């Protein structure tokens, strides 16, 4: 049975032009969105909720504005689920399908050809919205609920929820990457020393120069030992900072 063309089980609450979103209608809207199986209907709900957000903001009713925002983001998340399912089943065209010639039924089957899949444009959805809403749909339920507008009691957007729900980077891995990048820079400088002196071999440069080059001769083994030690630390997943702890 079609995931995109099924009718909604829960009836969507009606709103008058100048109405705020109370708790009762908020709960009904959340349930209606969870049961909705039609992308077109979700888009209509999103448009209605955007208008409701603007009216609530103009009326300086923060709670109604947050509820409308919360439901709108839930509608985007549900739309992302239906888009992903529709593209998987072939009911909604993927970006790669656009412009691709369709085979005739005589080439593939004796049965009549299936209905042509809807494009995102026909559904009133941009490619950026589709990607963002599918990413929103991929967020685990708890992470989504914890970062919803009502949970945080703060205005946000679909993009804001995605950013808050993303896993935080591992500080140890970030430190290891930074040290590895530093090691490459140091090695590049050490390797370029002969080139800076006109391509002469390093031992001839040392013999020809004075005290300043003697300091360089002492520094190179130290740099080599440092790079060798750093390489071992990175391979074993430790750094000098973690050792101190």
C-alpha positions as CSV (number, residue, x, y, z in Angstrom):
1,X,0.0,0.0,0.0
2,X,1.2,3.5,-0.8
3,X,3.1,5.3,1.9
4,X,2.6,8.7,0.2
5,X,-1.0,8.5,-1.0
6,X,-2.7,7.1,2.2
7,X,-5.2,9.4,3.9
8,X,-4.6,10.8,7.4
9,X,-6.2,8.9,10.2
10,X,-6.3,11.8,12.6
11,X,-8.3,14.8,11.6
12,X,-6.3,18.1,11.6
13,X,-7.7,20.7,13.9
14,X,-9.1,23.8,12.2
15,X,-7.9,27.3,13.1
16,X,-9.5,30.7,12.8
17,X,-7.5,33.5,11.3
18,X,-6.6,35.1,14.7
19,X,-6.3,32.1,17.0
20,X,-3.5,31.1,19.4
21,X,-2.3,27.4,19.7
22,X,-3.4,26.0,23.0
23,X,-2.3,22.8,24.6
24,X,-5.3,20.7,23.5
25,X,-4.9,21.6,19.8
26,X,-1.1,21.2,20.1
27,X,-1.6,17.6,21.3
28,X,-4.0,16.9,18.5
29,X,-1.6,18.4,15.9
30,X,1.3,16.3,17.2
31,X,-0.8,13.1,16.9
32,X,-2.1,14.1,13.4
33,X,1.4,14.6,12.2
34,X,2.6,11.3,13.6
35,X,-0.2,9.5,11.7
36,X,0.0,11.5,8.5
37,X,0.9,9.5,5.4
38,X,0.7,12.3,2.8
39,X,3.5,14.7,2.0
40,X,1.1,17.2,0.4
41,X,-0.9,17.4,3.6
42,X,2.2,18.0,5.7
43,X,3.2,20.9,3.5
44,X,-0.3,22.4,4.0
45,X,0.1,22.0,7.8
46,X,3.6,23.6,7.7
47,X,2.2,26.7,5.8
48,X,-0.6,27.0,8.3
49,X,1.8,26.7,11.3
50,X,4.1,29.3,9.9
51,X,1.2,31.7,9.7
52,X,0.3,30.8,13.3
53,X,3.8,31.4,14.4
54,X,3.8,34.9,12.9
55,X,0.5,35.7,14.5
56,X,1.6,34.4,17.9
57,X,4.8,36.4,17.7
58,X,2.9,39.6,16.8
59,X,0.5,39.0,19.7
60,X,3.5,38.5,22.0
61,X,2.3,35.1,23.1
62,X,5.5,33.2,23.4
63,X,4.0,29.8,24.5
64,X,1.7,29.7,21.4
65,X,4.6,30.7,19.2
66,X,6.8,27.9,20.6
67,X,4.0,25.3,20.2
68,X,3.4,26.3,16.6
69,X,7.2,26.2,16.0
70,X,7.5,22.8,17.7
71,X,4.7,21.3,15.6
72,X,6.1,22.8,12.4
73,X,9.5,21.2,13.0
74,X,7.7,17.9,13.7
75,X,5.9,18.2,10.4
76,X,9.2,18.7,8.7
77,X,10.6,15.6,10.4
78,X,7.6,13.5,9.4
79,X,7.9,14.9,5.8
80,X,11.6,13.8,5.8
81,X,10.5,10.2,6.8
82,X,7.9,10.1,4.0
83,X,10.3,11.5,1.4
84,X,12.9,8.9,2.3
85,X,10.3,6.1,2.2
86,X,8.8,7.4,-1.0
87,X,12.1,7.7,-2.8
88,X,13.0,4.1,-1.7
89,X,9.7,2.7,-3.0
90,X,9.9,4.7,-6.2
91,X,6.8,6.9,-5.5
92,X,9.0,10.0,-5.2
93,X,11.7,10.7,-7.7
94,X,15.3,11.1,-6.5
95,X,17.5,13.9,-7.9
96,X,19.2,11.3,-10.1
97,X,15.9,10.3,-11.7
98,X,15.2,13.8,-13.2
99,X,15.9,13.9,-16.9
100,X,16.5,10.1,-17.1
101,X,14.6,8.6,-20.0
102,X,11.9,6.2,-18.9
103,X,11.7,2.7,-20.5
104,X,8.5,1.8,-22.3
105,X,6.3,-1.0,-21.0
106,X,7.1,-3.1,-24.1
107,X,10.7,-3.1,-23.1
108,X,10.2,-4.1,-19.5
109,X,6.8,-5.8,-18.9
110,X,3.5,-6.8,-20.5
111,X,1.7,-4.9,-17.7
112,X,0.8,-1.2,-18.0
113,X,3.5,1.1,-16.8
114,X,3.4,2.4,-13.2
115,X,2.4,5.9,-12.4
116,X,5.2,8.4,-12.9
117,X,6.8,9.2,-9.5
118,X,6.3,12.7,-8.2
119,X,9.2,15.1,-8.2
120,X,10.2,17.2,-5.2
121,X,9.3,20.3,-7.2
122,X,5.7,19.0,-7.7
123,X,5.4,18.5,-4.0
124,X,6.6,22.1,-3.4
125,X,9.8,21.0,-1.7
126,X,13.3,22.1,-2.6
127,X,16.3,19.8,-2.7
128,X,17.8,21.6,0.3
129,X,14.6,21.1,2.3
130,X,14.5,17.4,1.4
131,X,18.1,16.8,2.5
132,X,17.5,18.8,5.7
133,X,14.2,17.1,6.6
134,X,15.6,13.6,5.9
135,X,18.6,14.4,8.2
136,X,16.1,15.6,10.8
137,X,14.2,12.3,10.4
138,X,17.4,10.4,11.1
139,X,17.9,11.9,14.5
140,X,17.1,9.4,17.4
141,X,13.8,10.1,19.1
142,X,15.3,11.1,22.4
143,X,17.8,13.5,20.9
144,X,15.0,15.1,18.8
145,X,12.7,15.5,21.8
146,X,15.5,16.9,24.0
147,X,16.2,19.6,21.5
148,X,12.7,20.6,20.4
149,X,11.6,24.2,21.0
150,X,9.3,23.2,23.9
151,X,11.9,21.1,25.6
152,X,14.5,23.9,25.4
153,X,11.9,26.6,25.8
154,X,13.7,28.5,23.1
155,X,13.1,29.5,19.5
156,X,14.9,27.3,17.0
157,X,14.7,25.9,13.5
158,X,15.1,22.6,11.8
159,X,18.8,23.3,11.2
160,X,19.1,24.3,14.9
161,X,17.7,21.0,16.1
162,X,20.0,19.1,13.8
163,X,23.1,21.0,15.0
164,X,22.2,20.5,18.7
165,X,21.5,16.8,18.2
166,X,24.7,16.0,16.4
167,X,27.3,14.1,18.5
168,X,30.0,16.2,20.1
169,X,33.5,15.7,18.7
170,X,35.9,13.7,20.8
171,X,38.4,16.2,22.4
172,X,41.2,13.5,22.5
173,X,40.8,12.8,18.7
174,X,40.8,16.5,18.0
175,X,44.0,16.9,20.0
176,X,45.6,13.9,18.2
177,X,44.7,15.4,14.8
178,X,46.1,18.8,15.7
179,X,49.4,17.2,16.8
180,X,49.6,15.2,13.6
181,X,49.1,18.4,11.6
182,X,51.8,20.1,13.6
183,X,54.2,17.2,13.0
184,X,53.7,17.5,9.3
185,X,54.4,21.2,9.4
186,X,57.6,20.7,11.4
187,X,58.8,17.9,9.1
188,X,58.1,20.1,6.1
189,X,60.3,22.9,7.6
190,X,63.1,20.5,8.5
191,X,63.0,18.9,5.1
192,X,63.2,22.3,3.3
193,X,66.4,23.3,5.1
194,X,68.8,22.1,2.3
195,X,66.6,23.8,-0.3
196,X,66.8,27.1,1.5
197,X,70.6,26.9,1.2
198,X,70.8,26.4,-2.5
199,X,70.4,22.6,-2.6
200,X,73.7,21.9,-0.9
201,X,73.9,18.7,1.2
202,X,73.2,19.4,4.9
203,X,76.6,18.2,6.1
204,X,78.4,20.7,3.8
205,X,76.2,23.5,5.0
206,X,77.1,22.7,8.6
207,X,80.8,22.6,7.8
208,X,80.6,26.0,6.1
209,X,78.6,28.0,8.6
210,X,79.3,29.3,12.1
211,X,77.7,29.2,15.5
212,X,74.1,29.8,14.2
213,X,74.3,26.6,12.1
214,X,75.7,24.7,15.1
215,X,72.5,25.5,16.9
216,X,70.5,24.1,13.9
217,X,72.6,20.9,14.0
218,X,71.6,20.4,17.6
219,X,68.0,21.2,16.9
220,X,67.5,18.7,14.1
221,X,68.1,15.6,16.2
222,X,65.8,17.0,18.8
223,X,63.1,17.6,16.2
224,X,63.6,14.1,14.9
225,X,63.3,12.6,18.4
226,X,60.1,14.7,19.0
227,X,58.5,13.6,15.7
228,X,59.4,9.9,16.5
229,X,57.9,10.1,20.0
230,X,54.8,12.0,18.7
231,X,54.3,9.3,16.1
232,X,54.4,6.6,18.7
233,X,51.9,8.5,20.9
234,X,49.5,9.0,18.0
235,X,49.7,5.3,17.1
236,X,49.0,4.2,20.6
237,X,46.2,6.8,21.0
238,X,47.9,8.8,23.8
239,X,49.3,12.3,24.0
240,X,51.5,14.0,26.4
241,X,48.4,15.9,27.8
242,X,46.6,12.6,28.6
243,X,49.8,11.2,30.2
244,X,49.9,14.2,32.6
245,X,46.3,13.5,33.7
